[in-house]
């Protein structure tokens, strides 16, 4: 099984957009599990010094896949997320 790391960069507590981003990633993770791709989801606080230094993201939500920010300042649809995860998992 291939493993892909997805980080949801969000506020604490999460805003409505951050919650929607998490829900979209969880939906994709469940679907991809069926085809042998394990999505490891982690929430990280956008205000932490480490997050700012690592990603430079200042406006949530953002989604990083395998340590690269792929979406910022918007909630992507599940199809967009799935496509990128599959590309990374190849």
Secondary structure, DSSP 8 states (H G I E B T S, - for coil): -EEEEEEEEE-SS--HHHHHHHHHHHHHHHHHHTTTEEEEEEEEETTSHHHHHHH---SS-EEEETTEEEEESS---HHHHHHHHHHHH-
